[in-house]
Amino acid sequence: MGVKKLFAGVAAVAVTLSLAACGSGTSASGKTELNVYVYDLETQVSAMFKEFQKENPDIVLKASYMPTSGDYAQSLQTRIAGNKTPDVFTIISDNLVDIKNNKVALDLSGDAALEGIPDTYLSTFAKDGKIYGMPTQAWMGFIVYNKDLVKAAGYDEFPTTWDDFITMGKKMKSNGVTYPFLEGQGAFSYSFEALLGSKYKAEGETEVDQKIADGKTTFAKEYLPVLNVWKKAIDEGILTPDSLSLTGDALNQAFLSNDLGMYTTGIWDAPTLQKSGMNYGVAPFPAYPGGEPFVAGAVDHGFAISAKSSPEKQEAAKKLLRFINSETGLKLYCEGNGYASISSKYTAPAQKGFEAAYEATEKGNIFWTIFQKDPAPITADQIAKTQEMIQGKTTPEELVKSLDQKMQSAR
């Protein structure tokens, strides 16, 4: 959930647009005012909010925006600590655990606002049978590949299994492709996350992150088999340390010059790719043995209602959430940010050339780890150890041992 805004190219400052007079509760005009604080750009939600107010003239919104994850989470926490929790706010990965554990948000279980949203997505915002957030969209990370280089390697279609993927990468390498496969390592490995999701689905598992946090299973048990499969790409020279240094413009140039066969990115790169003139394709990540191809990613942020707002405000806030999860609201939201809807109320048209990623998302073949205890240091440790694995400085066994130790300390 916290990835997409890293690519927004905007400063980490709050931009406030008052859609109502200042104040709280019922205004002098007798209308209900809602303070709304969202992890979005103003341009992404303004049309949706304006249409809501047009259809609900008795409710006015005082909205503010913070499109960068760390700043949003910190500023929201400051408001909560100061007893100034917004009536409506968004839950992102950086504050998910704290919001659920401290019951800051109202339980939305059974409300019409959640209709049409699959349980697999609602579970991200659930704890002890209660649902604290309403997700409506998903972000996606996937593979972009050079169709000409894939065909030259002997493949008419992109591989659907990890072993075939490695075989194709080796063929690219023998054909003289400098970099068969690269993925940025500023966050978790997209390919590893997708393999992990593929394994979990094949096993019928849906709550592994929580089970690890509760001590019912371990990283060693859940991660090690996947790390060993993923590491084959490193051992075979398909995924190299160049992933740690070749990023941004340099990566794009390598792809445009046919030096790079495949790389990982997300839907935010669609405009650039569509204008590139390259003969490119988009695919979900090849499957874990016995599983299905997956995209990396997750539900985007969830809309939440303050548990401390007055009953009047909470009812008005529920109207807002129901509107967001309506055909009209979702259409405006998806048009505003280009993301995929996960609600049955509306299906966003897939961006041209990216249909395969949308199809995987609509099937629920999308995964991203969300550590349920002490996420910041555990996340940092996984990123660092993953980078060391790519450099040949650590092993899968050492990685899971370190993660299990940190999770044990967090319990």
N, C-alpha and C positions, 0 to 999 in steps of 0.2 A: 504493500500500500504506500510506502514512503518513497517510491522510486521516481515516479513520473515527474515530479516537480523539480528534480535535479537537472532536468533538461529544459526547463522552461526559460532559462536565460534571463531571469529577472532578479532584481535585488531583494534581499531578505528584509523587507520592510512591510509593515502593515499599511494597507490602503483602505480607508473607511469611506463608505458611501452611505449617508444617512437617508433612508427612504421614509423617515418619519421624524417628527420632532423629538428632541431629547427627552429622556425621562423613562419611567418604567410603569408597568401595570396599565391601567386604562387611561388613555389620554383625555384631554379636555373635551375632545370631540366625541367621546364615548367609544372610541375604537380601541381594540386590544393591540398593544405594542409588543413585538417580539424582538429581543436582541439576538441576532444571529451571527455566529462566528464560524467561518468555513475555511477549510484547507483547499482553496481554489483561487484561480485568478478571477477578478471581477468579470472579465469578458466571458468567462466560461459559464457563469450562472446568472448573469444579469437579466437575460431574456426570460429565463425560467422564473425568476423572482418577480419580474414585472407582470408576467402573465398571471401568476398566482394572485397578486394584489388586485389585478383587474377583475378576476373572478371572485375575489373575497374582499370587497371594499371595507368590511368591518375589521380587517386585520392589516396592520402596517408593520413593515419590517425595517429594523435598524441593523443593517448588515455591515460587517467588516471582513476583510480577507487577508490571509497570510499564506502565500503559495510555496513556502519552503518548510520542510518537515521539522527540522530541529527547532527553528524559531517558533513555529506554530505550537508544537508540543509544550515548549517552555512558557510561552505567553498564555496558553490556555491554563496550564498548571498555576501560574501566578494569579489568574482570575479566580480559579477555583479556591485557592488558598486564601484569597482576599474576600471570600464569600460573594463573589461577583460572577458566578457561573452563568454563561450565556444561556438563554432559554432554549436555543437550538445550536448545536455545535457538531463538529465532525470528529469521529474517532479514527486515528491513524495508528500504524504499527508502533510508533514511538510512545504512544500513551495508552494503547489498548489494554495492557495488563493492569495498569493502575486504575483505569476507569472501571473495569470489571470488578476488580478486587475491592474497591472503595465505594461501589454502588453510587457513583456520581450521577449516573444516567437512569432515567425511568425505564422500567421493564416494559418492553413493547409486545410481549407475548400475547398472541390472540388478536392484536389490533389489525384492522383492515390495511394499514400501511404496509404490512409484510406480505400481503397476498401476491402470489406469482413469483416470489423469490425462493429458489430452491433451498432446502434445509442445509445442503452442503456448504452454501455460502453464509447462511445465517449462523452456522455453528462457530464461525470465526468470532462472532460478537456475543456468544452465549457462555453462560457460566451457571452451574447449579440449576439448570432448567429455566433460566431467565435469559431474555434476549435484550441487549442494551443498545444495539445499533442496527440501522437499516441500510445495507449496501444496495446499490443499484447498478454498479458498473464494475468492470474488471480491466486491469492493465495486463498487457501481454508481452513477454519476451520470447523471441524465437530465432531461428536461423535464417539469415539471408545468404543465398548462394549464387554463384556465377553459373548460369545454365550452360554456357559453352564449355566451361571447365568440367562440369559434372558430366556432360555428354562425352567429352574427350576421355574421361576416365571409364567410360563404358556403361554409363547409367542413363536410361531414358527418363527415369523417375527418381526422385530423391529417396534414399534408403529409409526404411522404417524401423530397422533394428540397429543397435549400437555396434554390433560386430560388422555389419555391412557398411556402416558409416566409417568405421576405421579402415576397412578394406578399400573403400573409395578414396579416403584421405591418403592412404599409402600410394595408390595409383596416381593421384594428383601430384604427389611429391616426386614420383618417378618420372612424371611428365614434365618436371621442371618448375612446378608451381612453388614459389618461395615459401608461402605460408598457406598450408592446406586449410587450417582452421585457427581462428583467434577469437577470444572473448575477453572483454574487459574485466579486470579483477578488482574494481573499486568496491564492488558489492559481492554477494555470494555468486558462485558460478551458476549461471543460468542453466547450463547443461546438466550440472549435478542436481540442481533442484528439480528439473524436469524428470530425470531418472528416478529420483526419490519419489516423486508423485506417481510415476508409472508403477513403481514397486508397490506403493501403498494401495493403489486402486486394485492391482492384481490380487492383493491379499485381503481386500475388503476392509482396509483400515481407514478411518476418517479422523481420529483424534489422537494421533501419535504424539504430536507436540505436547498435548496436555498430559498424556500418560508418562512421557519422559519427565515432565516437571513434577508429577506426583510420585515419581519413583517406581512406577509400575513396569517400566522398561528402561532401556539405556541407549545412549548414542552408539555404544559398541554393538549392540544387537541390531539396531535399526539402520545405522549409517554404514557400518563396515562392509556389508555385502555390496552396497551401491558404490562406495568409494573404490572398491577393488575393480568393479566394472568400469567406472569412470576413468580410473588411473590407466587403463589400457591405452587410452588416447595419448597420455603422456609417455608411457613406455614405448609406444610405437612412433614417437616423434611427430604426432599429428597436432597435439596441443603443446606448444613450446613456451619457454619463458618470454618470448616476444609479446605474449599476451599482457605482460606486466608493464611493457614500455610503449608498445605501438598502439596508440589511442587517438581519438579525435581526428584531426585533419590527416595525420600520417596514415591512420587505418583506412580512411576513406580514399586516400590517394592510392594505397596499395590495391584496394578493390577495383578502382577505376582503371588501373594499369594492368589488370589481370595477374598481379603478383599474389593475390589473396583469393582463395577459393570460396571460403565460407566464414561468416562471423556472426556474432550475436548482437541483437539490438532489440528495439521495441517499436510499437506503433507510432511513437513520437518521430521516428525517422522516415515515416511514409512520404512526406512532402519532398524530402531530399532525394530519396530513391526514385520517386516518380518522375523527377526532373533530370535524373542523371543520364538517361539515354542508355543505361546498361541493360543487358539481357539477363535480368536477375529473376530469381524465384524466392518464395518464402515458404518455410516448412516448420512444423513443430519438431521438437527434438526427437531423435530416434528412441525407440522403446527399450526399457529394461527387459531382460529375458523373461518371456511370459506375459509381458504387459503391453500397453498401447502407447503410441507416440503422445507426448505431452508438450504443452508450452509452459515456460516458467511464468509465474505471475500469480495474481491473487485478486480477490475482491478489492476494489478501491476503498476509500474511506467509507465509514458508515455514518449516517446522520443520526444524531441522538438528541434526546430531550432532557433537560435538567430535572433531576429528581426533586430539587428544591424550589422550582418555579411554582407559582400559585396554580390551583386547579383550572382557573380561567385561562391562564397562559398555556398550560399543558394541553388543554383541549384545542386551542388555536394552533399550537405546535403540531399536534397530531394531524390537523387539517393540512398543514404545510407538507408534512411527510407523505401523506396520502396523495397530495398533488404531485410531488416529486416522483412517486412511484405510480404514475398514471401515464397513459399513452401520450398525452400532451406534454406533461412535465419531462418524461424521459426523452422524447423527441428533441425538445429544446436543449436538454442537458447534453445529449450525445452530439448534437450539432455544435454545441459550444466547445466541446473538448475533443471530439473525435474518438471517444472510447466506445467499447462494446457494452450493450445493455445485457444484464444477467436476468432481468425480469421478463416474465412471459407477457407482460403488458405491452412491450414494444421491442421489436427487433431492429437494431441499427443496421443500415446497409453496410456491408463489408467494404472497406476501402479497396479500390481496384488493385489487384495483384497480391492482396493479403488475405484472401478468402480462406486459405488453409488454417491460418492462425485463428480466425474467427470461428471456424467450424470446430476446432479443438476446444475452444473456450465454451462454446454452446453445448458441447457434449460433457462439460465438466472436467475435461482433461487439462487442468491447469493447477499448478501448485507452487506454493512459496512457504518456507518455514517461518513460523512466528514463535519465538521462544517465549514461554509462558512465565518464566521467572528471570529476573535480573537480565533483561535482554541486551543491554548495551555492551557489557564486558564479554558476554558469550558470543555475541555477533562479531565483535572485534577479534576475538580469538579464532573464530572459524575463518574469517577472511584472511587473517595472518597465516594460519596453518595451511590453508588452501594454496596461498601464494608460495609457501615453502615447499609444498608438495610438487607444484609445477616446476620449481627450481631444483628438485631432487634433494631437498634439505630435510625432509621429514617423511614419515610414512603414514598410511591410513590408520594403523594401530596407534601411533602416537597422537594423531589428531583426535580420535574418538576418546582416548584416555584423558586428554586435556579438557575436552568438552564435558565429559562425565564428572571430572573433578570440580569444574566450575559450577556445574548444575548442582552437585552435592553441597557445595558451599552456600549456594543460594537458597536451599530448602530450609 
